[in-house]
Amino acid sequence: MFGSKSKPIVGLDIGSSSIKAVELKKSKTDITVASLGLEPLATDIVVDSMIVDSGSVSAAISKLFTEHKLKSKTLPLRSVDTP
């Protein structure tokens, strides 16, 4: 999960009512939660697991990263889990 450089890892969950994020950091002996956040979404943004308004989702993710000072700025495609 963590590479040899031990950069923080961010988990992102896009749900129908909110987007949740958690940032994990690894030290020599532990993995700790460095930051976490939740950004609510309007009821019509994600419907039946489909993103209807990608602009609103993108804005909510940007707000999460800014307000909670999450470090990772990219998600490798292999890390994205789709239903």
PyMOL Python script that loads the backbone (N, CA, C, O; Angstrom):
from pymol import cmd

cmd.read_pdbstr("""\
ATOM      1  N   MET A   1       0.827  -1.181   0.000  1.00  0.00           N
ATOM      2  CA  MET A   1       0.000   0.000   0.000  1.00  0.00           C
ATOM      3  C   MET A   1       0.875   1.251   0.000  1.00  0.00           C
ATOM      4  O   MET A   1       0.684   2.119  -0.851  1.00  0.00           O
ATOM      5  N   PHE A   2       1.812   1.370   0.910  1.00  0.00           N
ATOM      6  CA  PHE A   2       2.730   2.499   0.951  1.00  0.00           C
ATOM      7  C   PHE A   2       3.973   2.137   0.155  1.00  0.00           C
ATOM      8  O   PHE A   2       4.494   1.028   0.275  1.00  0.00           O
ATOM      9  N   GLY A   3       4.440   3.063  -0.646  1.00  0.00           N
ATOM     10  CA  GLY A   3       5.658   2.838  -1.400  1.00  0.00           C
ATOM     11  C   GLY A   3       6.880   3.062  -0.531  1.00  0.00           C
ATOM     12  O   GLY A   3       6.771   3.365   0.657  1.00  0.00           O
ATOM     13  N   SER A   4       8.031   2.910  -1.136  1.00  0.00           N
ATOM     14  CA  SER A   4       9.277   3.061  -0.391  1.00  0.00           C
ATOM     15  C   SER A   4       9.504   4.503   0.071  1.00  0.00           C
ATOM     16  O   SER A   4      10.234   4.727   1.036  1.00  0.00           O
ATOM     17  N   LYS A   5       8.893   5.481  -0.600  1.00  0.00           N
ATOM     18  CA  LYS A   5       9.071   6.884  -0.208  1.00  0.00           C
ATOM     19  C   LYS A   5       8.122   7.295   0.905  1.00  0.00           C
ATOM     20  O   LYS A   5       8.262   8.386   1.459  1.00  0.00           O
ATOM     21  N   SER A   6       7.160   6.447   1.243  1.00  0.00           N
ATOM     22  CA  SER A   6       6.208   6.680   2.332  1.00  0.00           C
ATOM     23  C   SER A   6       5.460   8.009   2.210  1.00  0.00           C
ATOM     24  O   SER A   6       5.321   8.740   3.190  1.00  0.00           O
ATOM     25  N   LYS A   7       4.987   8.311   1.021  1.00  0.00           N
ATOM     26  CA  LYS A   7       4.138   9.485   0.841  1.00  0.00           C
ATOM     27  C   LYS A   7       2.774   9.180   1.431  1.00  0.00           C
ATOM     28  O   LYS A   7       2.371   8.019   1.505  1.00  0.00           O
ATOM     29  N   PRO A   8       2.059  10.218   1.853  1.00  0.00           N
ATOM     30  CA  PRO A   8       0.710   9.996   2.392  1.00  0.00           C
ATOM     31  C   PRO A   8      -0.203   9.362   1.345  1.00  0.00           C
ATOM     32  O   PRO A   8      -0.024   9.563   0.144  1.00  0.00           O
ATOM     33  N   ILE A   9      -1.175   8.600   1.814  1.00  0.00           N
ATOM     34  CA  ILE A   9      -2.176   7.978   0.952  1.00  0.00           C
ATOM     35  C   ILE A   9      -3.535   8.551   1.321  1.00  0.00           C
ATOM     36  O   ILE A   9      -3.869   8.670   2.500  1.00  0.00           O
ATOM     37  N   VAL A  10      -4.315   8.903   0.307  1.00  0.00           N
ATOM     38  CA  VAL A  10      -5.643   9.454   0.536  1.00  0.00           C
ATOM     39  C   VAL A  10      -6.685   8.470   0.035  1.00  0.00           C
ATOM     40  O   VAL A  10      -6.612   7.995  -1.098  1.00  0.00           O
ATOM     41  N   GLY A  11      -7.658   8.168   0.891  1.00  0.00           N
ATOM     42  CA  GLY A  11      -8.814   7.376   0.504  1.00  0.00           C
ATOM     43  C   GLY A  11      -9.992   8.315   0.312  1.00  0.00           C
ATOM     44  O   GLY A  11     -10.226   9.208   1.126  1.00  0.00           O
ATOM     45  N   LEU A  12     -10.734   8.108  -0.771  1.00  0.00           N
ATOM     46  CA  LEU A  12     -11.843   8.985  -1.114  1.00  0.00           C
ATOM     47  C   LEU A  12     -13.084   8.145  -1.354  1.00  0.00           C
ATOM     48  O   LEU A  12     -13.044   7.181  -2.118  1.00  0.00           O
ATOM     49  N   ASP A  13     -14.190   8.504  -0.706  1.00  0.00           N
ATOM     50  CA  ASP A  13     -15.460   7.798  -0.883  1.00  0.00           C
ATOM     51  C   ASP A  13     -16.503   8.802  -1.355  1.00  0.00           C
ATOM     52  O   ASP A  13     -16.853   9.739  -0.636  1.00  0.00           O
ATOM     53  N   ILE A  14     -16.998   8.592  -2.581  1.00  0.00           N
ATOM     54  CA  ILE A  14     -18.030   9.461  -3.129  1.00  0.00           C
ATOM     55  C   ILE A  14     -19.356   8.742  -2.958  1.00  0.00           C
ATOM     56  O   ILE A  14     -19.617   7.732  -3.611  1.00  0.00           O
ATOM     57  N   GLY A  15     -20.184   9.268  -2.079  1.00  0.00           N
ATOM     58  CA  GLY A  15     -21.484   8.670  -1.802  1.00  0.00           C
ATOM     59  C   GLY A  15     -22.614   9.539  -2.324  1.00  0.00           C
ATOM     60  O   GLY A  15     -22.370  10.592  -2.913  1.00  0.00           O
ATOM     61  N   SER A  16     -23.837   9.109  -2.114  1.00  0.00           N
ATOM     62  CA  SER A  16     -24.981   9.856  -2.625  1.00  0.00           C
ATOM     63  C   SER A  16     -25.270  11.116  -1.816  1.00  0.00           C
ATOM     64  O   SER A  16     -25.910  12.036  -2.326  1.00  0.00           O
ATOM     65  N   SER A  17     -24.812  11.178  -0.565  1.00  0.00           N
ATOM     66  CA  SER A  17     -25.101  12.357   0.252  1.00  0.00           C
ATOM     67  C   SER A  17     -23.859  13.145   0.665  1.00  0.00           C
ATOM     68  O   SER A  17     -23.975  14.270   1.150  1.00  0.00           O
ATOM     69  N   SER A  18     -22.658  12.555   0.473  1.00  0.00           N
ATOM     70  CA  SER A  18     -21.436  13.258   0.868  1.00  0.00           C
ATOM     71  C   SER A  18     -20.206  12.606   0.239  1.00  0.00           C
ATOM     72  O   SER A  18     -20.258  11.494  -0.286  1.00  0.00           O
ATOM     73  N   ILE A  19     -19.106  13.339   0.313  1.00  0.00           N
ATOM     74  CA  ILE A  19     -17.794  12.823  -0.081  1.00  0.00           C
ATOM     75  C   ILE A  19     -16.954  12.808   1.176  1.00  0.00           C
ATOM     76  O   ILE A  19     -16.863  13.807   1.890  1.00  0.00           O
ATOM     77  N   LYS A  20     -16.337  11.660   1.445  1.00  0.00           N
ATOM     78  CA  LYS A  20     -15.491  11.506   2.617  1.00  0.00           C
ATOM     79  C   LYS A  20     -14.051  11.262   2.166  1.00  0.00           C
ATOM     80  O   LYS A  20     -13.810  10.602   1.155  1.00  0.00           O
ATOM     81  N   ALA A  21     -13.100  11.802   2.927  1.00  0.00           N
ATOM     82  CA  ALA A  21     -11.689  11.602   2.615  1.00  0.00           C
ATOM     83  C   ALA A  21     -10.914  11.327   3.898  1.00  0.00           C
ATOM     84  O   ALA A  21     -11.218  11.874   4.958  1.00  0.00           O
ATOM     85  N   VAL A  22      -9.901  10.464   3.776  1.00  0.00           N
ATOM     86  CA  VAL A  22      -8.995  10.191   4.884  1.00  0.00           C
ATOM     87  C   VAL A  22      -7.573  10.156   4.326  1.00  0.00           C
ATOM     88  O   VAL A  22      -7.330   9.584   3.264  1.00  0.00           O
ATOM     89  N   GLU A  23      -6.651  10.762   5.039  1.00  0.00           N
ATOM     90  CA  GLU A  23      -5.247  10.740   4.652  1.00  0.00           C
ATOM     91  C   GLU A  23      -4.462   9.948   5.693  1.00  0.00           C
ATOM     92  O   GLU A  23      -4.516  10.247   6.886  1.00  0.00           O
ATOM     93  N   LEU A  24      -3.736   8.941   5.231  1.00  0.00           N
ATOM     94  CA  LEU A  24      -2.928   8.099   6.108  1.00  0.00           C
ATOM     95  C   LEU A  24      -1.452   8.383   5.883  1.00  0.00           C
ATOM     96  O   LEU A  24      -1.012   8.582   4.751  1.00  0.00           O
ATOM     97  N   LYS A  25      -0.693   8.401   6.970  1.00  0.00           N
ATOM     98  CA  LYS A  25       0.761   8.573   6.902  1.00  0.00           C
ATOM     99  C   LYS A  25       1.416   7.392   7.590  1.00  0.00           C
ATOM    100  O   LYS A  25       0.900   6.862   8.573  1.00  0.00           O
ATOM    101  N   LYS A  26       2.550   6.990   7.065  1.00  0.00           N
ATOM    102  CA  LYS A  26       3.287   5.865   7.639  1.00  0.00           C
ATOM    103  C   LYS A  26       4.595   6.379   8.239  1.00  0.00           C
ATOM    104  O   LYS A  26       5.345   7.120   7.603  1.00  0.00           O
ATOM    105  N   SER A  27       4.844   5.965   9.477  1.00  0.00           N
ATOM    106  CA  SER A  27       6.140   6.217  10.096  1.00  0.00           C
ATOM    107  C   SER A  27       6.888   4.890  10.090  1.00  0.00           C
ATOM    108  O   SER A  27       6.447   3.931   9.457  1.00  0.00           O
ATOM    109  N   LYS A  28       7.985   4.832  10.771  1.00  0.00           N
ATOM    110  CA  LYS A  28       8.738   3.575  10.813  1.00  0.00           C
ATOM    111  C   LYS A  28       7.967   2.461  11.505  1.00  0.00           C
ATOM    112  O   LYS A  28       8.150   1.286  11.187  1.00  0.00           O
ATOM    113  N   THR A  29       7.111   2.823  12.446  1.00  0.00           N
ATOM    114  CA  THR A  29       6.425   1.788  13.239  1.00  0.00           C
ATOM    115  C   THR A  29       4.899   1.800  13.135  1.00  0.00           C
ATOM    116  O   THR A  29       4.256   0.810  13.483  1.00  0.00           O
ATOM    117  N   ASP A  30       4.314   2.893  12.667  1.00  0.00           N
ATOM    118  CA  ASP A  30       2.854   3.018  12.691  1.00  0.00           C
ATOM    119  C   ASP A  30       2.295   3.592  11.401  1.00  0.00           C
ATOM    120  O   ASP A  30       3.010   4.182  10.590  1.00  0.00           O
ATOM    121  N   ILE A  31       0.997   3.400  11.242  1.00  0.00           N
ATOM    122  CA  ILE A  31       0.214   4.116  10.236  1.00  0.00           C
ATOM    123  C   ILE A  31      -0.787   4.949  11.017  1.00  0.00           C
ATOM    124  O   ILE A  31      -1.515   4.425  11.860  1.00  0.00           O
ATOM    125  N   THR A  32      -0.825   6.258  10.737  1.00  0.00           N
ATOM    126  CA  THR A  32      -1.708   7.140  11.473  1.00  0.00           C
ATOM    127  C   THR A  32      -2.625   7.914  10.523  1.00  0.00           C
ATOM    128  O   THR A  32      -2.315   8.099   9.346  1.00  0.00           O
ATOM    129  N   VAL A  33      -3.751   8.356  11.061  1.00  0.00           N
ATOM    130  CA  VAL A  33      -4.663   9.220  10.315  1.00  0.00           C
ATOM    131  C   VAL A  33      -4.129  10.646  10.454  1.00  0.00           C
ATOM    132  O   VAL A  33      -4.087  11.205  11.550  1.00  0.00           O
ATOM    133  N   ALA A  34      -3.725  11.218   9.328  1.00  0.00           N
ATOM    134  CA  ALA A  34      -3.185  12.569   9.339  1.00  0.00           C
ATOM    135  C   ALA A  34      -4.291  13.610   9.210  1.00  0.00           C
ATOM    136  O   ALA A  34      -4.197  14.701   9.770  1.00  0.00           O
ATOM    137  N   SER A  35      -5.334  13.265   8.470  1.00  0.00           N
ATOM    138  CA  SER A  35      -6.430  14.190   8.255  1.00  0.00           C
ATOM    139  C   SER A  35      -7.644  13.418   7.766  1.00  0.00           C
ATOM    140  O   SER A  35      -7.517  12.362   7.147  1.00  0.00           O
ATOM    141  N   LEU A  36      -8.813  13.955   8.051  1.00  0.00           N
ATOM    142  CA  LEU A  36     -10.022  13.385   7.468  1.00  0.00           C
ATOM    143  C   LEU A  36     -11.057  14.482   7.350  1.00  0.00           C
ATOM    144  O   LEU A  36     -11.017  15.482   8.066  1.00  0.00           O
ATOM    145  N   GLY A  37     -11.988  14.272   6.429  1.00  0.00           N
ATOM    146  CA  GLY A  37     -12.999  15.286   6.223  1.00  0.00           C
ATOM    147  C   GLY A  37     -14.221  14.736   5.525  1.00  0.00           C
ATOM    148  O   GLY A  37     -14.199  13.642   4.961  1.00  0.00           O
ATOM    149  N   LEU A  38     -15.285  15.511   5.572  1.00  0.00           N
ATOM    150  CA  LEU A  38     -16.549  15.148   4.955  1.00  0.00           C
ATOM    151  C   LEU A  38     -17.142  16.404   4.336  1.00  0.00           C
ATOM    152  O   LEU A  38     -17.183  17.459   4.969  1.00  0.00           O
ATOM    153  N   GLU A  39     -17.595  16.284   3.111  1.00  0.00           N
ATOM    154  CA  GLU A  39     -18.244  17.396   2.424  1.00  0.00           C
ATOM    155  C   GLU A  39     -19.617  16.937   1.948  1.00  0.00           C
ATOM    156  O   GLU A  39     -19.703  16.032   1.117  1.00  0.00           O
ATOM    157  N   PRO A  40     -20.696  17.540   2.455  1.00  0.00           N
ATOM    158  CA  PRO A  40     -22.035  17.125   2.050  1.00  0.00           C
ATOM    159  C   PRO A  40     -22.316  17.452   0.580  1.00  0.00           C
ATOM    160  O   PRO A  40     -21.758  18.398   0.024  1.00  0.00           O
ATOM    161  N   LEU A  41     -23.181  16.663  -0.028  1.00  0.00           N
ATOM    162  CA  LEU A  41     -23.613  16.885  -1.413  1.00  0.00           C
ATOM    163  C   LEU A  41     -25.130  17.076  -1.432  1.00  0.00           C
ATOM    164  O   LEU A  41     -25.843  16.524  -0.593  1.00  0.00           O
ATOM    165  N   ALA A  42     -25.612  17.854  -2.384  1.00  0.00           N
ATOM    166  CA  ALA A  42     -27.049  17.973  -2.592  1.00  0.00           C
ATOM    167  C   ALA A  42     -27.586  16.619  -3.058  1.00  0.00           C
ATOM    168  O   ALA A  42     -26.839  15.796  -3.587  1.00  0.00           O
ATOM    169  N   THR A  43     -28.863  16.401  -2.861  1.00  0.00           N
ATOM    170  CA  THR A  43     -29.451  15.080  -3.129  1.00  0.00           C
ATOM    171  C   THR A  43     -29.440  14.681  -4.597  1.00  0.00           C
ATOM    172  O   THR A  43     -29.542  13.491  -4.893  1.00  0.00           O
ATOM    173  N   ASP A  44     -29.321  15.613  -5.520  1.00  0.00           N
ATOM    174  CA  ASP A  44     -29.382  15.275  -6.944  1.00  0.00           C
ATOM    175  C   ASP A  44     -28.013  15.234  -7.628  1.00  0.00           C
ATOM    176  O   ASP A  44     -27.950  15.200  -8.857  1.00  0.00           O
ATOM    177  N   ILE A  45     -26.931  15.237  -6.872  1.00  0.00           N
ATOM    178  CA  ILE A  45     -25.570  15.251  -7.446  1.00  0.00           C
ATOM    179  C   ILE A  45     -25.127  13.842  -7.828  1.00  0.00           C
ATOM    180  O   ILE A  45     -24.585  13.637  -8.913  1.00  0.00           O
ATOM    181  N   VAL A  46     -25.353  12.872  -6.946  1.00  0.00           N
ATOM    182  CA  VAL A  46     -25.034  11.458  -7.196  1.00  0.00           C
ATOM    183  C   VAL A  46     -26.340  10.677  -7.016  1.00  0.00           C
ATOM    184  O   VAL A  46     -26.933  10.675  -5.938  1.00  0.00           O
ATOM    185  N   VAL A  47     -26.771  10.020  -8.085  1.00  0.00           N
ATOM    186  CA  VAL A  47     -28.041   9.297  -8.069  1.00  0.00           C
ATOM    187  C   VAL A  47     -27.796   7.864  -8.541  1.00  0.00           C
ATOM    188  O   VAL A  47     -27.229   7.654  -9.614  1.00  0.00           O
ATOM    189  N   ASP A  48     -28.220   6.879  -7.746  1.00  0.00           N
ATOM    190  CA  ASP A  48     -28.036   5.460  -8.087  1.00  0.00           C
ATOM    191  C   ASP A  48     -26.576   5.143  -8.444  1.00  0.00           C
ATOM    192  O   ASP A  48     -26.304   4.470  -9.439  1.00  0.00           O
ATOM    193  N   SER A  49     -25.651   5.632  -7.626  1.00  0.00           N
ATOM    194  CA  SER A  49     -24.206   5.415  -7.788  1.00  0.00           C
ATOM    195  C   SER A  49     -23.627   6.037  -9.055  1.00  0.00           C
ATOM    196  O   SER A  49     -22.512   5.697  -9.451  1.00  0.00           O
ATOM    197  N   MET A  50     -24.356   6.932  -9.689  1.00  0.00           N
ATOM    198  CA  MET A  50     -23.881   7.619 -10.884  1.00  0.00           C
ATOM    199  C   MET A  50     -23.721   9.103 -10.576  1.00  0.00           C
ATOM    200  O   MET A  50     -24.615   9.721  -9.997  1.00  0.00           O
ATOM    201  N   ILE A  51     -22.585   9.672 -10.963  1.00  0.00           N
ATOM    202  CA  ILE A  51     -22.358  11.101 -10.765  1.00  0.00           C
ATOM    203  C   ILE A  51     -23.121  11.854 -11.844  1.00  0.00           C
ATOM    204  O   ILE A  51     -22.835  11.712 -13.032  1.00  0.00           O
ATOM    205  N   VAL A  52     -24.094  12.655 -11.425  1.00  0.00           N
ATOM    206  CA  VAL A  52     -24.930  13.410 -12.352  1.00  0.00           C
ATOM    207  C   VAL A  52     -24.316  14.780 -12.638  1.00  0.00           C
ATOM    208  O   VAL A  52     -24.383  15.274 -13.763  1.00  0.00           O
ATOM    209  N   ASP A  53     -23.722  15.384 -11.621  1.00  0.00           N
ATOM    210  CA  ASP A  53     -23.139  16.716 -11.750  1.00  0.00           C
ATOM    211  C   ASP A  53     -21.662  16.648 -11.377  1.00  0.00           C
ATOM    212  O   ASP A  53     -21.299  16.838 -10.216  1.00  0.00           O
ATOM    213  N   SER A  54     -20.818  16.376 -12.361  1.00  0.00           N
ATOM    214  CA  SER A  54     -19.387  16.193 -12.089  1.00  0.00           C
ATOM    215  C   SER A  54     -18.724  17.489 -11.613  1.00  0.00           C
ATOM    216  O   SER A  54     -17.749  17.437 -10.862  1.00  0.00           O
ATOM    217  N   GLY A  55     -19.232  18.637 -12.032  1.00  0.00           N
ATOM    218  CA  GLY A  55     -18.677  19.913 -11.579  1.00  0.00           C
ATOM    219  C   GLY A  55     -18.842  20.095 -10.081  1.00  0.00           C
ATOM    220  O   GLY A  55     -17.927  20.562  -9.403  1.00  0.00           O
ATOM    221  N   SER A  56     -20.012  19.726  -9.562  1.00  0.00           N
ATOM    222  CA  SER A  56     -20.252  19.837  -8.120  1.00  0.00           C
ATOM    223  C   SER A  56     -19.395  18.852  -7.337  1.00  0.00           C
ATOM    224  O   SER A  56     -18.897  19.180  -6.259  1.00  0.00           O
ATOM    225  N   VAL A  57     -19.221  17.652  -7.870  1.00  0.00           N
ATOM    226  CA  VAL A  57     -18.372  16.653  -7.207  1.00  0.00           C
ATOM    227  C   VAL A  57     -16.929  17.134  -7.194  1.00  0.00           C
ATOM    228  O   VAL A  57     -16.247  17.040  -6.174  1.00  0.00           O
ATOM    229  N   SER A  58     -16.468  17.647  -8.322  1.00  0.00           N
ATOM    230  CA  SER A  58     -15.102  18.169  -8.403  1.00  0.00           C
ATOM    231  C   SER A  58     -14.887  19.317  -7.419  1.00  0.00           C
ATOM    232  O   SER A  58     -13.857  19.376  -6.747  1.00  0.00           O
ATOM    233  N   ALA A  59     -15.847  20.218  -7.333  1.00  0.00           N
ATOM    234  CA  ALA A  59     -15.735  21.345  -6.398  1.00  0.00           C
ATOM    235  C   ALA A  59     -15.706  20.858  -4.954  1.00  0.00           C
ATOM    236  O   ALA A  59     -14.952  21.384  -4.135  1.00  0.00           O
ATOM    237  N   ALA A  60     -16.525  19.856  -4.640  1.00  0.00           N
ATOM    238  CA  ALA A  60     -16.553  19.317  -3.274  1.00  0.00           C
ATOM    239  C   ALA A  60     -15.221  18.642  -2.929  1.00  0.00           C
ATOM    240  O   ALA A  60     -14.731  18.784  -1.809  1.00  0.00           O
ATOM    241  N   ILE A  61     -14.640  17.915  -3.873  1.00  0.00           N
ATOM    242  CA  ILE A  61     -13.337  17.270  -3.633  1.00  0.00           C
ATOM    243  C   ILE A  61     -12.265  18.331  -3.423  1.00  0.00           C
ATOM    244  O   ILE A  61     -11.452  18.215  -2.506  1.00  0.00           O
ATOM    245  N   SER A  62     -12.255  19.361  -4.261  1.00  0.00           N
ATOM    246  CA  SER A  62     -11.279  20.449  -4.102  1.00  0.00           C
ATOM    247  C   SER A  62     -11.417  21.119  -2.741  1.00  0.00           C
ATOM    248  O   SER A  62     -10.422  21.431  -2.087  1.00  0.00           O
ATOM    249  N   LYS A  63     -12.656  21.335  -2.325  1.00  0.00           N
ATOM    250  CA  LYS A  63     -12.900  21.956  -1.024  1.00  0.00           C
ATOM    251  C   LYS A  63     -12.385  21.065   0.113  1.00  0.00           C
ATOM    252  O   LYS A  63     -11.795  21.557   1.075  1.00  0.00           O
ATOM    253  N   LEU A  64     -12.614  19.752  -0.005  1.00  0.00           N
ATOM    254  CA  LEU A  64     -12.106  18.813   1.008  1.00  0.00           C
ATOM    255  C   LEU A  64     -10.587  18.901   1.117  1.00  0.00           C
ATOM    256  O   LEU A  64     -10.046  18.994   2.218  1.00  0.00           O
ATOM    257  N   PHE A  65      -9.895  18.870  -0.032  1.00  0.00           N
ATOM    258  CA  PHE A  65      -8.436  18.901  -0.022  1.00  0.00           C
ATOM    259  C   PHE A  65      -7.913  20.225   0.527  1.00  0.00           C
ATOM    260  O   PHE A  65      -6.899  20.246   1.225  1.00  0.00           O
ATOM    261  N   THR A  66      -8.587  21.321   0.223  1.00  0.00           N
ATOM    262  CA  THR A  66      -8.145  22.627   0.692  1.00  0.00           C
ATOM    263  C   THR A  66      -8.406  22.814   2.180  1.00  0.00           C
ATOM    264  O   THR A  66      -7.498  23.175   2.929  1.00  0.00           O
ATOM    265  N   GLU A  67      -9.638  22.571   2.613  1.00  0.00           N
ATOM    266  CA  GLU A  67     -10.008  22.832   4.003  1.00  0.00           C
ATOM    267  C   GLU A  67      -9.357  21.882   4.991  1.00  0.00           C
ATOM    268  O   GLU A  67      -9.103  22.260   6.135  1.00  0.00           O
ATOM    269  N   HIS A  68      -9.083  20.663   4.572  1.00  0.00           N
ATOM    270  CA  HIS A  68      -8.511  19.673   5.492  1.00  0.00           C
ATOM    271  C   HIS A  68      -7.027  19.438   5.235  1.00  0.00           C
ATOM    272  O   HIS A  68      -6.416  18.541   5.816  1.00  0.00           O
ATOM    273  N   LYS A  69      -6.461  20.255   4.357  1.00  0.00           N
ATOM    274  CA  LYS A  69      -5.018  20.242   4.074  1.00  0.00           C
ATOM    275  C   LYS A  69      -4.491  18.847   3.715  1.00  0.00           C
ATOM    276  O   LYS A  69      -3.428  18.428   4.173  1.00  0.00           O
ATOM    277  N   LEU A  70      -5.260  18.149   2.889  1.00  0.00           N
ATOM    278  CA  LEU A  70      -4.811  16.843   2.409  1.00  0.00           C
ATOM    279  C   LEU A  70      -3.639  17.056   1.457  1.00  0.00           C
ATOM    280  O   LEU A  70      -3.666  17.977   0.641  1.00  0.00           O
ATOM    281  N   LYS A  71      -2.619  16.219   1.552  1.00  0.00           N
ATOM    282  CA  LYS A  71      -1.381  16.414   0.806  1.00  0.00           C
ATOM    283  C   LYS A  71      -1.405  15.823  -0.603  1.00  0.00           C
ATOM    284  O   LYS A  71      -0.934  16.458  -1.546  1.00  0.00           O
ATOM    285  N   SER A  72      -1.939  14.634  -0.752  1.00  0.00           N
ATOM    286  CA  SER A  72      -1.912  13.966  -2.047  1.00  0.00           C
ATOM    287  C   SER A  72      -2.817  14.701  -3.023  1.00  0.00           C
ATOM    288  O   SER A  72      -3.947  15.050  -2.680  1.00  0.00           O
ATOM    289  N   LYS A  73      -2.332  14.938  -4.228  1.00  0.00           N
ATOM    290  CA  LYS A  73      -3.118  15.674  -5.207  1.00  0.00           C
ATOM    291  C   LYS A  73      -3.558  14.810  -6.385  1.00  0.00           C
ATOM    292  O   LYS A  73      -4.318  15.277  -7.233  1.00  0.00           O
ATOM    293  N   THR A  74      -3.106  13.581  -6.457  1.00  0.00           N
ATOM    294  CA  THR A  74      -3.477  12.717  -7.576  1.00  0.00           C
ATOM    295  C   THR A  74      -3.897  11.353  -7.063  1.00  0.00           C
ATOM    296  O   THR A  74      -3.476  10.915  -5.992  1.00  0.00           O
ATOM    297  N   LEU A  75      -4.731  10.693  -7.842  1.00  0.00           N
ATOM    298  CA  LEU A  75      -5.134   9.325  -7.558  1.00  0.00           C
ATOM    299  C   LEU A  75      -4.758   8.481  -8.762  1.00  0.00           C
ATOM    300  O   LEU A  75      -5.326   8.668  -9.838  1.00  0.00           O
ATOM    301  N   PRO A  76      -3.808   7.549  -8.612  1.00  0.00           N
ATOM    302  CA  PRO A  76      -3.478   6.690  -9.743  1.00  0.00           C
ATOM    303  C   PRO A  76      -4.702   5.879 -10.149  1.00  0.00           C
ATOM    304  O   PRO A  76      -5.469   5.445  -9.290  1.00  0.00           O
ATOM    305  N   LEU A  77      -4.888   5.672 -11.435  1.00  0.00           N
ATOM    306  CA  LEU A  77      -6.057   4.959 -11.926  1.00  0.00           C
ATOM    307  C   LEU A  77      -6.196   3.583 -11.288  1.00  0.00           C
ATOM    308  O   LEU A  77      -7.313   3.146 -11.010  1.00  0.00           O
ATOM    309  N   ARG A  78      -5.084   2.892 -11.052  1.00  0.00           N
ATOM    310  CA  ARG A  78      -5.152   1.564 -10.464  1.00  0.00           C
ATOM    311  C   ARG A  78      -5.692   1.600  -9.039  1.00  0.00           C
ATOM    312  O   ARG A  78      -6.081   0.566  -8.496  1.00  0.00           O
ATOM    313  N   SER A  79      -5.716   2.791  -8.429  1.00  0.00           N
ATOM    314  CA  SER A  79      -6.214   2.927  -7.063  1.00  0.00           C
ATOM    315  C   SER A  79      -7.702   3.227  -7.011  1.00  0.00           C
ATOM    316  O   SER A  79      -8.296   3.231  -5.933  1.00  0.00           O
ATOM    317  N   VAL A  80      -8.307   3.475  -8.159  1.00  0.00           N
ATOM    318  CA  VAL A  80      -9.715   3.842  -8.201  1.00  0.00           C
ATOM    319  C   VAL A  80     -10.545   2.565  -8.281  1.00  0.00           C
ATOM    320  O   VAL A  80     -10.379   1.755  -9.193  1.00  0.00           O
ATOM    321  N   ASP A  81     -11.438   2.401  -7.313  1.00  0.00           N
ATOM    322  CA  ASP A  81     -12.304   1.221  -7.251  1.00  0.00           C
ATOM    323  C   ASP A  81     -13.700   1.623  -7.682  1.00  0.00           C
ATOM    324  O   ASP A  81     -14.298   2.512  -7.076  1.00  0.00           O
ATOM    325  N   THR A  82     -14.230   0.992  -8.710  1.00  0.00           N
ATOM    326  CA  THR A  82     -15.571   1.302  -9.181  1.00  0.00           C
ATOM    327  C   THR A  82     -16.490   0.127  -8.933  1.00  0.00           C
ATOM    328  O   THR A  82     -16.045  -1.020  -8.934  1.00  0.00           O
ATOM    329  N   PRO A  83     -17.781   0.401  -8.719  1.00  0.00           N
ATOM    330  CA  PRO A  83     -18.726  -0.690  -8.451  1.00  0.00           C
ATOM    331  C   PRO A  83     -18.950  -1.571  -9.659  1.00  0.00           C
ATOM    332  O   PRO A  83     -19.718  -2.530  -9.589  1.00  0.00           O
TER     333      PRO A  83
END
""", "prot")
cmd.dss("prot")
cmd.show_as("cartoon", "prot")
cmd.util.cbc("prot")
cmd.orient("prot")
